[in-house]
C-alpha cells in the first residue's frame, strides 16, 4: 500500500513540471546611426584667449623682430554624443599677405598666422604660430596628424605637431605627417582634447610668435609711438571625418 501511494505522488510531480512554462531571457539591442552633435569646450562656439600682454614701443627693435612675447597654453575639448572621427582645419581670419622681413625663414609663411592692428586690420604687426600636445581621445593618449593639403607646407620643415594654415588635422591612432587626407589613420571617439600653445621657438633670429621691426611697421604706415592694440584670430572648423 505504501509503495503504491509513493508511485502516485511521483507521477503527479512529473505531470506538474511538464505543464509549467519555462523562463525566458531576451537580449534586446538599442542604438542609433546618426550624425553626431558636438560641443566645443561646452558650447557651440568657444574662444580660446591668448593674452600676450602690453609691450612698450621702446622695446621694439628698429631693424629686428621683437621676440619677447609669452607662450600660453589653452585646452581644447570637443564632446560628441556619438562615436565619430574628428578633423579640423585652421583658417586665418585676417587674410593679409605674409610679410617676410630680412632674416626670417621663408617657411614661416606656412604656420605664421597674422597679428594685425585692431583699428587697421589690413596692416600686419606680427605673427603667431601654434602647436599641440597632450592629445587624447576618450581619455586615452592619441595623436593629432596633419594631411598634405596645407598652404605652403613643404612636408619637411614644420614638425608633425605644428598647426599649418588650411591643413586637414585629425585625431589618429598613429602619428602621421604630410599624408593624403584620405590616408589619415583616424580614431573613433566621443571626446577629443588637446593642449594648444603658441610657440616661441627662435629660428634664424625670429621667434615663431613675434612683432615686426619698426622698419617693417613703418613700411606699412603703422605708427607705434603712441601704442596700438593688436589682435589675431584663427578659426578652427571641425568636420566629422575627412
C-alpha positions in Angstrom: 0.0 0.0 0.0 2.8 2.5 0.9 4.7 1.7 -2.4 1.6 2.3 -4.4 1.0 5.7 -2.8 4.6 6.9 -3.5 4.3 6.0 -7.1 1.2 8.1 -7.5 2.9 11.1 -5.9 5.9 11.0 -8.2 3.7 10.8 -11.2 1.8 13.9 -10.0 5.1 15.9 -9.6 6.3 14.9 -13.1 3.0 15.9 -14.7 3.1 19.3 -12.9 6.6 20.0 -14.2 5.5 19.4 -17.8 2.8 22.0 -17.8 4.8 24.9 -16.2 6.2 27.5 -18.7 10.0 27.8 -18.8 11.6 31.2 -18.0 12.7 33.3 -21.0 15.5 35.9 -21.3 15.5 38.4 -24.3 18.8 40.1 -25.3 17.5 43.3 -26.8 19.6 45.9 -28.7 19.1 49.7 -28.7 21.2 52.0 -30.8 21.3 54.8 -33.4 23.2 55.6 -36.5 23.0 59.4 -36.7 25.2 62.4 -37.4 26.8 63.4 -34.1 26.2 66.6 -32.2 29.3 68.1 -30.7 30.2 70.9 -28.4 33.5 72.8 -28.1 34.6 73.5 -24.6 31.0 73.1 -23.5 29.3 75.2 -26.1 28.5 75.6 -29.8 31.5 78.0 -30.1 34.4 78.6 -27.8 37.1 81.4 -27.6 40.5 80.3 -26.5 42.1 83.5 -25.3 45.9 84.1 -25.7 46.6 87.4 -23.8 50.0 88.4 -24.9 50.1 91.5 -22.7 51.4 95.0 -23.2 54.6 95.9 -24.9 56.2 99.3 -24.8 57.2 100.9 -28.2 60.7 101.5 -26.9 61.4 97.7 -26.7 60.6 97.1 -30.4 63.9 96.9 -32.2 64.5 99.2 -35.2 65.5 96.5 -37.7 64.9 93.2 -35.9 61.8 91.5 -34.7 60.6 91.6 -31.1 60.8 88.1 -29.7 59.7 88.7 -26.1 56.0 87.7 -26.4 55.0 84.9 -24.0 54.0 81.4 -24.7 50.4 80.5 -23.5 48.6 77.2 -23.4 44.9 76.5 -23.7 42.9 73.2 -23.6 40.6 72.4 -26.5 37.9 69.8 -25.7 35.3 68.5 -28.2 32.5 66.4 -26.8 30.2 64.5 -29.1 27.0 62.4 -28.4 28.1 59.7 -30.8 31.3 58.0 -31.6 32.9 59.7 -34.6 36.1 60.6 -36.4 37.1 64.2 -36.0 39.2 66.5 -38.1 39.6 70.3 -38.4 41.2 73.0 -40.5 42.8 76.2 -39.2 42.0 79.4 -41.2 43.5 82.8 -40.6 40.6 85.3 -40.3 42.9 88.1 -41.4 44.0 87.2 -44.9 46.8 89.7 -45.2 49.7 88.9 -47.4 52.5 87.3 -45.5 55.4 89.7 -44.7 58.8 88.1 -44.7 61.3 90.5 -43.2 65.1 90.2 -43.6 66.5 87.1 -42.0 63.1 85.3 -41.5 63.0 81.7 -42.8 60.6 81.6 -45.8 58.9 78.5 -44.2 57.2 80.8 -41.6 54.6 81.5 -44.3 53.1 78.1 -43.7 52.4 78.3 -40.0 52.5 82.0 -39.1 49.0 83.5 -38.6 48.7 87.3 -38.7 48.7 89.7 -35.8 47.1 92.9 -37.0 46.3 96.5 -35.9 42.8 96.4 -34.3 41.9 99.8 -35.9 43.5 99.0 -39.2 43.3 95.2 -39.7 44.7 95.4 -43.2 48.1 96.2 -41.5 50.1 93.3 -40.1 52.1 94.0 -37.0 53.5 90.5 -36.4 52.7 86.8 -36.4 51.9 83.9 -34.2 52.3 80.1 -34.6 50.5 77.3 -32.7 51.3 73.7 -31.9 49.6 70.9 -29.9 50.5 68.5 -27.1 48.7 66.2 -24.6 46.4 64.8 -27.3 43.7 62.5 -26.1 40.6 60.6 -27.4 38.1 59.3 -24.9 40.7 59.9 -22.1 43.4 57.8 -23.8 46.6 59.0 -25.4 46.2 59.7 -29.1 47.8 61.8 -31.9 46.9 64.8 -34.0 48.2 64.2 -37.5 48.4 66.6 -40.5 47.5 66.0 -44.1 49.4 67.4 -47.0 46.8 70.0 -48.1 48.1 72.9 -46.0 49.1 76.2 -47.6 52.8 76.5 -48.3 53.5 73.2 -46.4 56.6 71.6 -48.0 56.2 68.5 -45.8 59.7 68.7 -44.2 60.2 71.9 -42.3 57.3 72.1 -39.9 57.1 69.3 -37.3 54.1 67.0 -37.0 52.8 68.9 -34.0 52.7 72.3 -35.7 49.4 73.9 -36.9 49.6 74.7 -40.6 47.3 77.1 -42.4 44.3 75.3 -44.1 45.7 71.8 -43.5 43.4 68.9 -42.5 44.3 67.8 -39.0 42.7 64.8 -37.3 42.9 62.7 -34.1 44.6 59.5 -35.2 45.8 56.1 -33.8 49.4 56.7 -35.1 51.5 59.8 -35.7 51.4 60.9 -39.3 52.5 64.0 -41.2 52.1 65.2 -44.8 49.9 62.3 -46.0 46.9 62.4 -48.2 43.8 63.3 -46.1 42.2 60.0 -47.1 45.1 58.2 -45.5 44.8 59.7 -42.0 44.6 56.8 -39.5 41.6 58.4 -37.7 40.5 57.2 -34.3 36.8 56.8 -33.3 35.8 58.5 -30.1 33.2 60.7 -28.3 35.6 63.1 -26.5 38.6 64.7 -28.2 41.1 67.0 -26.5 44.5 68.7 -27.0 46.5 71.5 -25.5 47.1 74.3 -28.0 50.1 76.5 -27.3 51.5 79.5 -29.2 55.2 78.7 -29.9 58.1 81.0 -29.2 60.9 78.9 -30.7 63.7 81.0 -32.2 64.6 80.3 -35.8 67.1 82.4 -37.7 66.8 85.2 -35.2 62.9 85.3 -35.2 60.6 83.9 -32.6 57.6 82.0 -34.0 55.4 84.5 -32.1 56.8 87.9 -32.9 56.2 91.6 -33.6 57.7 93.1 -36.7 60.6 95.6 -36.5 60.0 99.3 -36.5 61.4 99.4 -40.1 58.8 96.9 -41.3 56.0 98.6 -39.4 56.9 102.0 -40.9 56.7 100.5 -44.4 53.1 99.8 -43.8 52.4 103.2 -42.2 52.0 101.7 -38.7 52.9 104.3 -36.1 53.5 102.7 -32.7 54.9 105.8 -31.0 51.6 106.2 -29.0 51.0 102.5 -28.8 48.5 100.3 -30.7 46.1 97.5 -29.9 46.7 94.3 -31.9 44.8 91.1 -32.4 44.8 87.8 -34.2 42.1 85.2 -34.9 42.4 81.7 -36.1 39.1 79.8 -36.8 39.1 76.0 -36.3 36.4 74.4 -38.5 35.6 70.9 -37.4 34.3 68.0 -39.6 33.2 64.5 -38.7 35.7 62.7 -40.8 37.7 63.9 -43.7 
